[in-house]
């Protein structure tokens, strides 16, 4: 199974690639506990996003867990998380 999720650290509007992870219909979690920071951007490949359409994924960072339901629209799927404010937002 390939890495199909890219995790970016977001600081002052700039993104830097921090990690890559795998997600599937059987494994619906992305664990960011080993990364420092509170704001992350996730990029899910379009084929994986299509397979996950309608599924709820969990993004974990330490004790905080954010949940998001994938709403695939035909392209790569972008999610912005802010663990300080406990928000998760899809960007199309």
C-alpha positions as CSV (number, residue, x, y, z in Angstrom):
1,X,0.0,0.0,0.0
2,X,1.3,3.4,-1.0
3,X,1.5,6.6,1.0
4,X,-1.7,8.4,-0.1
5,X,-1.8,11.2,2.5
6,X,0.7,14.0,2.6
7,X,0.8,16.0,5.9
8,X,1.9,19.6,5.8
9,X,2.8,21.9,8.7
10,X,1.0,25.2,8.2
11,X,2.8,28.4,9.6
12,X,2.0,31.9,8.5
13,X,0.3,30.7,5.4
14,X,3.2,28.6,4.3
15,X,3.1,24.8,4.0
16,X,6.1,22.5,4.4
17,X,5.8,18.8,3.9
18,X,6.2,17.1,7.4
19,X,5.2,13.5,6.8
20,X,3.4,10.9,4.6
21,X,0.9,8.4,5.8
22,X,-1.5,5.7,4.6
23,X,-5.2,5.7,4.9
24,X,-7.8,3.2,3.6
25,X,-11.4,2.1,4.2
26,X,-10.1,-0.3,6.9
27,X,-7.7,2.1,8.5
28,X,-9.5,5.5,8.8
29,X,-7.1,7.3,11.1
30,X,-4.1,9.6,10.6
31,X,-1.9,10.0,13.7
32,X,0.0,13.2,13.9
33,X,1.2,12.8,17.5
34,X,4.9,12.5,16.6
35,X,4.8,15.9,14.9
36,X,5.1,19.2,16.7
37,X,2.7,22.1,16.0
38,X,-1.0,22.5,16.1
39,X,-1.9,23.4,12.5
40,X,-1.7,20.9,9.7
41,X,-2.9,20.5,6.2
42,X,-3.7,17.0,4.8
43,X,-3.8,16.2,1.1
44,X,-5.5,12.9,0.3
45,X,-5.0,11.5,-3.2
46,X,-8.0,11.6,-5.5
47,X,-8.3,7.8,-5.9
48,X,-8.1,7.3,-2.1
49,X,-10.6,10.2,-1.6
50,X,-13.0,8.5,-4.0
51,X,-12.7,5.2,-2.1
52,X,-13.3,7.0,1.2
53,X,-16.3,9.1,0.0
54,X,-18.9,9.2,2.7
55,X,-16.6,7.7,5.4
56,X,-15.6,9.5,8.5
57,X,-11.8,9.8,9.2
58,X,-10.1,10.6,12.4
59,X,-7.1,12.9,12.7
60,X,-5.2,12.4,16.0
61,X,-2.7,14.7,17.6
62,X,-1.8,13.7,21.2
63,X,-5.1,13.5,23.2
64,X,-7.1,15.5,20.7
65,X,-9.1,13.7,18.0
66,X,-10.8,15.5,15.1
67,X,-13.3,13.8,12.9
68,X,-14.2,14.6,9.3
69,X,-16.6,13.1,6.8
70,X,-15.1,12.9,3.3
71,X,-17.1,14.5,0.5
72,X,-15.3,13.6,-2.7
73,X,-15.8,16.0,-5.6
74,X,-13.5,14.5,-8.3
75,X,-10.0,15.8,-7.3
76,X,-7.4,15.6,-4.6
77,X,-9.0,16.3,-1.2
78,X,-7.5,18.9,1.1
79,X,-8.2,19.2,4.8
80,X,-6.9,21.9,7.2
81,X,-6.8,21.1,10.9
82,X,-6.2,23.4,13.9
83,X,-5.8,21.4,17.1
84,X,-5.5,24.6,19.2
85,X,-9.0,25.7,18.1
86,X,-10.3,22.1,17.7
87,X,-11.4,22.7,14.1
88,X,-11.2,20.7,10.9
89,X,-12.1,22.1,7.5
90,X,-12.3,20.8,4.0
91,X,-10.8,23.0,1.3
92,X,-12.0,22.4,-2.2
